[in-house]
Structures are given as structure tokens and as C-alpha cells.
Amino acid sequence: MPAAESVPSTDGVTVVLHDLGGDGLPLLLCHPTGFHGLVWGPVAAELADVARCWSLDFRGHGDSTAPADGDLAWRGMADDVLAVTDHLGLTGVSAVGHSMGGAALVLAEQRRPGTFRGLWLFEPIVFPPPEGLRRAEPSMAAAARRRRPSFPDRDAAYANYAAKPPLGSLHPAALRAYVDHGFRDAPGGGVELKCTPEMEARVFEAGAHQTAFEHLGEVGCEVTVAASGDGGPPAELAALVASTLPRGHLERHRTVSHFGPQEDPVGMAAAIRHALHLGATTDR
């Protein structure tokens, strides 16, 4: 089990920060809605020779607490990012974000320019105004509320997810990490999701995507926006996000879905290594 420490954030939240190890410059890894920081373990292992990887559990996820007032607006996710970078004493650091985690990194950099030197974002949920665009939040929130909240044990949960989409496409090590650390022992027996279906749904509903998009011009660091080939709204809008960023680049990974970092840790780690110049002999 990787070392973990507790970091105070805003709104009375305590964020759990995981040290995933490795040898090199620090690299912060930020997870999507409904997941937790330890799902990055397989990617971190592939980067161990060039980066010291850290990941966090966002508020309401994993072992981090949720705000007492129940406000899950994504500005709070940016607060969590800044809390851990401050805790680690990092400025001008590289970071990786997936979905909500990508949006949190964008919001954090907009609020405090210079926090990051480079970002690799896999389908960040940074959407323009909704007119004329398909929006995913209502259907995603509804799907989250339908999720099964408990299982007899972790092996039963793993077998259930592995047998069907969408989590059946995850790499076995990533799915194992998701299950082993995403469930807690339930008081009455069995195991239950740490990020409950209702919590996950409320996070989807609270997203601040338009705010982040409207201020993309304020993100001065180099940003690679990676997109899958699944045709969903995050993949469809990736090119627009990349072109709106002052130093944005688009990267296509057509053989994976929105869960690409968990489906192909080796391939995604290679893309991260290249985009963020990890292990390069000169500082770019």
C-alpha cells in the first residue's frame, strides 16, 4: 500500500495524498469523477524511472472527506489541487488529469498561474457554453445514481465490473486498484463504495465546465489534450479545447475509450512521458 498523508483543504475538507513512488521530478496525477487516486498506480509504475508520482483523492472520493455543506462545485476540486501542491512545496510542476481531474488542473492554473509547467489532460471536462452542444451531465448523473452501491466482498465487485462495460475494458491492475481501494467494509457485512452513487451523481451535476472554458486563454503553460476514439462529448470537444489554449496540442488515441488511462497504462504512460518531456536531458 503506497504511503498516504492527510492534507487540509478548503470547506473543512481533508484530502488524502498518495505517494506512488518513482525516481525523478514530481508529477501530480488527478483522477476522474467516481474514482480515486490509487487507480493511477499502473501508470505511475510505468513512469517510475523518470518521475516521482503523487496522486490525491478529491473531496468526496476515496478516503478524502466531503464538505459538510454538501457543496461539490468543481472550484473545490481546484482547491484540493492547490492544497496538495502547497503541501508538497511545488511550483512549476508537471501534472496529469483525467476527465474531472483535468478540469480541476485547468481551474487551479487559472486561479494561480505558474503552478504548472506542463499539463497532460485526457478528455478534460472543460466545455464551452451549451448552445448547440450535446451535454453529458444529466445522463451521467442518472447513470451514477443507478450504480450498485455494495457487494458481498471485493472479489464479487471485481467480477461484476470485469464482466461488462464500461469498467470491463479497464486493465486488470487498474480495475483491481479501483475495487480494492474504492470500497470500504460495510458495518453490516460486505463492502460498499466509498464514493456513493449519490455523491458521484452530485459531482457530475456540480461541474464548472463553462467557467474553465471561458478562461482557457489564461492558461499559459504547455498543455496536451488527449482524446479517445469513442465519439463522446469529451472526445468531440477535445480539438476545440486544445485550439483555444494558447499553448495547446491535440493528441488522438483512437483505440481507447474515455477510460483510456485505466485501459492502457503502458500506452498512456508513454504519451505522458513524451508530452511532458519526462526524462529529457534539457529543461524545456
C-alpha positions in Angstrom: 0.0 0.0 0.0 1.5 3.4 -1.0 2.3 5.9 1.7 -0.5 8.4 2.3 -0.9 11.6 4.3 -3.8 13.9 5.1 -3.8 17.5 3.8 -6.2 20.2 4.9 -8.2 21.8 2.0 -11.0 24.4 2.0 -14.5 23.9 3.3 -13.2 21.8 6.2 -12.2 19.0 3.8 -9.3 16.7 4.4 -7.6 15.4 1.3 -5.7 12.2 1.2 -2.4 12.4 -0.8 -0.8 9.2 -2.1 3.0 8.8 -2.7 3.1 6.4 -5.6 7.0 6.5 -5.7 9.4 6.7 -8.6 12.6 8.4 -9.3 12.6 11.8 -11.0 10.8 15.2 -11.0 7.5 15.3 -9.2 4.4 14.6 -11.2 0.8 15.1 -9.8 -1.9 12.7 -11.1 -5.6 13.7 -10.8 -8.4 11.1 -11.2 -11.9 11.4 -12.8 -15.3 11.5 -11.1 -16.1 8.4 -9.1 -12.6 7.1 -9.0 -9.7 7.7 -6.5 -6.0 8.4 -6.6 -4.7 4.9 -6.4 -6.1 4.0 -9.8 -3.1 5.7 -11.2 -0.8 3.0 -9.7 -0.3 1.2 -13.1 0.6 4.4 -14.9 2.9 5.5 -12.1 4.7 2.2 -12.3 5.4 2.8 -16.0 6.8 6.2 -15.2 8.9 5.2 -12.1 12.2 5.7 -13.9 11.5 9.3 -14.8 9.0 10.7 -12.2 8.1 10.7 -8.5 4.4 10.3 -8.8 1.8 11.7 -6.4 -2.0 11.4 -6.6 -4.8 12.7 -4.5 -8.3 11.6 -3.6 -10.6 14.5 -4.5 -13.2 15.6 -1.9 -16.0 13.1 -1.6 -13.8 10.4 -3.3 -11.6 7.6 -1.9 -10.5 8.4 1.7 -10.9 12.2 1.5 -13.8 13.8 3.3 -16.6 15.8 1.7 -17.7 19.3 2.6 -20.1 19.4 5.5 -22.5 21.7 3.5 -22.5 19.2 0.6 -21.3 21.8 -2.0 -19.3 19.8 -4.6 -18.8 22.6 -7.1 -15.6 22.0 -9.0 -13.9 25.1 -7.7 -13.4 22.9 -4.6 -11.6 20.3 -6.7 -9.2 23.1 -7.7 -8.8 24.0 -4.0 -7.8 20.4 -3.4 -5.1 20.5 -6.2 -3.7 23.7 -4.8 -3.8 22.3 -1.2 -1.6 19.4 -2.2 0.8 21.4 -4.3 1.3 23.8 -1.4 1.7 20.9 1.0 4.5 19.5 -1.2 6.0 22.9 -1.8 5.7 22.6 -5.6 5.6 25.3 -8.2 6.1 24.9 -11.9 5.4 21.2 -11.6 4.0 18.9 -14.3 0.6 17.3 -13.8 -1.7 14.8 -15.4 -5.5 15.0 -15.2 -8.3 12.7 -16.5 -11.8 14.0 -17.1 -12.8 15.9 -13.9 -9.2 15.8 -12.8 -8.2 17.6 -16.0 -10.8 20.3 -15.3 -9.5 20.7 -11.8 -6.0 21.3 -13.0 -7.2 23.9 -15.5 -9.1 25.7 -12.8 -6.1 25.6 -10.5 -3.8 27.0 -13.1 -6.3 29.8 -14.0 -6.5 30.8 -10.3 -2.8 30.6 -9.7 -0.8 31.0 -12.9 2.6 29.3 -12.8 1.5 26.4 -10.6 2.2 24.1 -13.5 4.9 24.0 -16.2 3.1 21.4 -18.3 -0.2 19.5 -18.3 -1.3 16.3 -20.0 -5.1 16.2 -19.9 -7.1 13.1 -21.0 -10.5 14.4 -22.2 -10.8 17.2 -19.6 -14.4 18.1 -18.8 -13.9 21.7 -20.0 -16.9 22.5 -22.1 -18.0 25.7 -23.9 -21.5 27.3 -23.5 -24.1 24.6 -24.1 -25.9 26.1 -27.0 -26.0 23.6 -29.9 -23.8 21.0 -28.0 -24.7 17.7 -26.5 -24.3 17.8 -22.7 -23.4 14.6 -20.8 -24.1 15.6 -17.2 -27.8 14.7 -16.8 -27.3 11.2 -18.3 -24.1 10.6 -16.4 -25.7 11.7 -13.1 -28.7 9.4 -13.7 -26.4 6.5 -14.5 -24.4 7.2 -11.4 -27.5 7.0 -9.2 -28.3 3.6 -10.7 -25.0 2.1 -9.7 -24.9 -0.8 -7.3 -23.6 0.6 -4.0 -22.5 -2.7 -2.3 -21.3 -6.2 -2.9 -20.6 -9.3 -0.7 -16.9 -8.7 -1.0 -14.3 -7.1 -3.2 -13.8 -10.1 -5.4 -17.5 -10.1 -6.2 -17.3 -6.4 -7.1 -14.3 -7.1 -9.3 -16.1 -10.0 -11.1 -19.2 -7.9 -11.6 -17.3 -5.0 -13.2 -14.9 -7.1 -15.2 -17.8 -8.8 -17.0 -19.5 -5.8 -18.6 -19.0 -2.3 -19.8 -17.8 0.3 -19.1 -15.3 -0.9 -16.4 -14.8 -4.3 -18.1 -12.4 -2.6 -20.5 -10.1 -1.5 -17.7 -6.6 -3.1 -17.4 -6.9 -5.8 -14.7 -4.4 -3.9 -12.4 -6.3 -0.7 -12.7 -9.6 -2.4 -12.1 -8.1 -4.2 -9.1 -6.9 -0.9 -7.7 -10.3 0.7 -8.3 -12.1 -2.1 -6.4 -9.5 -2.7 -3.6 -9.3 0.9 -2.6 -12.7 2.2 -3.8 -14.7 0.1 -1.4 -14.8 0.0 2.4 -16.0 -2.7 4.7 -19.7 -2.1 5.5 -20.9 -2.1 9.1 -23.4 -4.9 8.4 -21.1 -7.0 6.3 -19.9 -6.9 2.8 -18.3 -3.9 1.1 -19.7 -0.5 0.0 -18.5 2.2 -2.4 -16.6 5.0 -0.7 -17.8 7.4 -3.3 -21.5 6.6 -3.1 -23.7 6.7 -6.2 -25.4 9.8 -4.9 -22.1 11.5 -4.2 -20.9 10.7 -7.7 -24.1 12.0 -9.3 -23.9 15.3 -7.4 -20.3 15.7 -8.5 -21.4 15.3 -12.2 -24.2 17.9 -11.6 -21.9 20.4 -9.9 -19.3 20.7 -12.7 -17.9 24.1 -13.6 -17.0 23.3 -17.2 -18.1 26.6 -18.8 -16.2 28.7 -16.3 -13.0 26.8 -17.1 -13.6 27.1 -20.8 -14.2 30.8 -20.8 -10.8 31.4 -19.2 -8.7 29.0 -21.2 -6.7 31.9 -22.7 -5.3 32.5 -19.2 -3.5 29.1 -19.1 0.0 29.9 -20.2 1.7 26.6 -19.7 2.1 23.9 -22.4 -1.0 21.7 -22.4 -1.5 18.4 -24.3 -5.2 17.5 -24.7 -5.5 13.8 -25.3 -8.7 12.3 -26.7 -10.1 8.8 -27.3 -11.9 7.4 -30.3 -15.3 6.7 -28.6 -17.1 9.7 -30.0 -18.5 11.0 -26.7 -18.7 14.7 -25.9 -15.3 14.9 -24.2 -13.6 13.4 -27.3 -15.7 15.5 -29.7 -14.7 18.8 -27.9 -11.0 17.9 -27.3 -9.9 19.7 -30.5 -11.8 22.8 -29.6 -10.2 22.9 -26.1 -6.7 22.3 -27.5 -7.1 25.1 -30.1 -8.4 27.5 -27.5 -5.4 27.1 -25.2 -2.5 29.5 -26.0 0.0 26.6 -26.0 -2.4 23.7 -26.6 -1.7 20.5 -28.6 -4.2 17.7 -29.6 -3.3 14.0 -29.3 -5.6 11.2 -30.5 -5.7 7.7 -29.0 -8.4 6.1 -31.1 -8.2 2.6 -29.7 -9.3 3.5 -26.2 -12.4 5.0 -24.6 -12.9 7.8 -22.1 -11.3 5.5 -19.6 -8.1 5.4 -21.6 -5.6 5.9 -18.8 -7.0 2.9 -17.0 -7.4 0.8 -20.1 -3.9 1.2 -21.5 -1.5 2.2 -18.7 1.6 1.4 -20.9 0.5 3.4 -23.9 -0.8 6.4 -21.8 2.4 6.5 -19.8 4.4 6.6 -23.0 2.3 9.5 -24.2 2.7 11.3 -20.8 6.4 10.7 -20.9 6.7 12.3 -24.4 4.3 15.2 -23.9 5.8 16.3 -20.6 9.4 15.7 -21.6 9.9 13.4 -18.7 13.5 12.2 -18.6 14.6 14.7 -21.1 18.2 15.9 -20.7 17.3 19.6 -21.1 14.6 21.6 -19.4 12.0 22.7 -22.0 
